[in-house]
């Protein structure tokens, strides 16, 4: 499995207007919400929430 990200929430919102911005997978993926920005190690960014999308449903 290939890691995609990090992707900031404002980037997801920008995609509503500009669909050329890459998006995370819509299914079979996991996501992590953090308090601080991070590049390589999300643990140092104060994780707030971990979730997953385990089916083929487009519910992200």
C-alpha positions as CSV (number, residue, x, y, z in Angstrom):
1,X,0.0,0.0,0.0
2,X,1.3,3.4,-0.9
3,X,1.2,6.4,1.6
4,X,-0.5,9.5,0.2
5,X,-0.2,12.7,2.1
6,X,-0.1,14.5,4.4
7,X,-3.1,16.4,3.0
8,X,-4.5,19.4,4.9
9,X,-8.2,20.0,5.4
10,X,-8.0,23.2,3.5
11,X,-6.5,21.3,0.5
12,X,-9.6,19.0,0.6
13,X,-11.9,22.1,0.6
14,X,-9.9,23.7,-2.3
15,X,-10.6,20.6,-4.3
16,X,-14.2,21.4,-4.4
17,X,-13.3,24.4,-6.6
18,X,-10.2,23.0,-8.4
19,X,-10.5,19.3,-9.1
20,X,-6.9,19.1,-10.3
21,X,-5.7,19.0,-6.7
22,X,-4.9,15.3,-5.7
23,X,-7.3,13.7,-3.3
24,X,-6.8,10.8,-0.9
25,X,-8.4,7.4,-1.7
26,X,-12.1,7.3,-1.3
27,X,-12.1,3.8,0.1
28,X,-9.9,1.2,1.8
29,X,-7.8,3.8,3.5
30,X,-7.0,5.3,6.9
31,X,-6.7,8.9,8.0
32,X,-5.1,10.8,10.9
33,X,-6.1,14.2,12.2
34,X,-3.3,16.1,14.0
35,X,-3.1,19.3,15.9
36,X,0.2,20.4,14.3
37,X,1.6,20.1,10.7
38,X,3.9,17.2,10.0
39,X,5.9,15.8,7.1
40,X,7.5,12.5,8.2
41,X,6.4,11.5,11.7
42,X,2.8,12.3,12.7
43,X,3.4,11.2,16.3
44,X,5.2,14.5,17.0
45,X,2.2,16.4,15.6
46,X,-0.1,15.6,18.5
47,X,-2.6,13.1,17.0
48,X,-6.2,13.9,17.7
49,X,-8.2,11.3,15.8
50,X,-7.5,8.2,13.8
51,X,-10.1,6.7,11.5
52,X,-10.5,4.4,8.5
53,X,-12.5,3.7,5.5
54,X,-12.7,0.0,5.2
55,X,-15.2,-0.6,2.5
56,X,-15.8,0.4,-1.1
57,X,-18.2,3.1,0.1
58,X,-17.3,6.7,-0.9
59,X,-17.8,8.1,2.6
60,X,-14.7,10.2,3.2
